[in-house]
């Protein structure tokens, strides 16, 4: 009797099922009136349902420092449903031209450097916005107002690029409902724009969305030895790299996002091995379209305090006061980054290594 071997898609689905086991849904009353909200409730018929006035105001989660002790349980078992009220596309200049209105925020994964965790609650589980049709109509109007892109820039030579995953990971959001699928298929029809998002989770269900070159995925990568400490509940680095070929073949533009780059005594050797792994794995088709973003670590004093309550091991890598300097953030608190002169030498070393090891990969920006 032969054993059935699971396909990569089945393996992804099994991994997502381990990541998400929704037991409780907090929801705004208006969610019940929207088709997407009704679809999600039908998908989770046995969950506890708790009505709340606002997805921003859930005392058990928002501002509850005691939730730190249940950090991963909350991320795995809680879903919040809301209606996105403020629709605005904000200008950007690095990974995109504009930040699209959020279709979700929060995440089921638990990367210990993630800035989203300090913006909404502590464990910050996924909030899904059910008024996706309204968000799509806004994007259609906004892209139409832009007209054709007048000249190439480092974001893209031809299209206006819209970040659709600023505050969440779209690969995980796609396991909740069809919001991500709807947006990707929308941009397929928009003549002057494309979508983009960064991800740390391989979800091969996205291979069937038919992006036709109008969505750019940025797989976030770092040496596996560091990822296993700070990239909590994510796909392995090897899985992310090996998925690039499949996503390129499926019609996605795929870039790599070396972020956050974390300094250690062996950091450059670790990245040399990572770049070699990329070069050994990627197909000629994937290499021909590959570009990269490089972002060095920025941490935060408040997030450091939160992390000490659930994952202090990661802070040995992230919190290095002798090497970091403070910068006051716009949202309060103190951000820390590597000291200016020191960081400059790190950026130069990694960009030079990239040019040597992946000469076909254009660096879109590094900081």
Helices and strands as residue ranges (DSSP letters): H 8-19, E 24-28, G 29-33, H 35-43, E 48-52, G 65-70, H 71-77, E 78-82, E 90-91, E 98-99, E 104-105, G 115-118, E 126-129, H 132-146, E 160-163, H 170-173, H 179-189, E 193-199, G 204-208, E 215-221, H 224-230, H 237-249, E 253-261, H 267-281, H 284-288, E 291-296, E 298-300, H 301-308, H 312-318, E 324-328, E 334-338, H 340-357, E 362-366
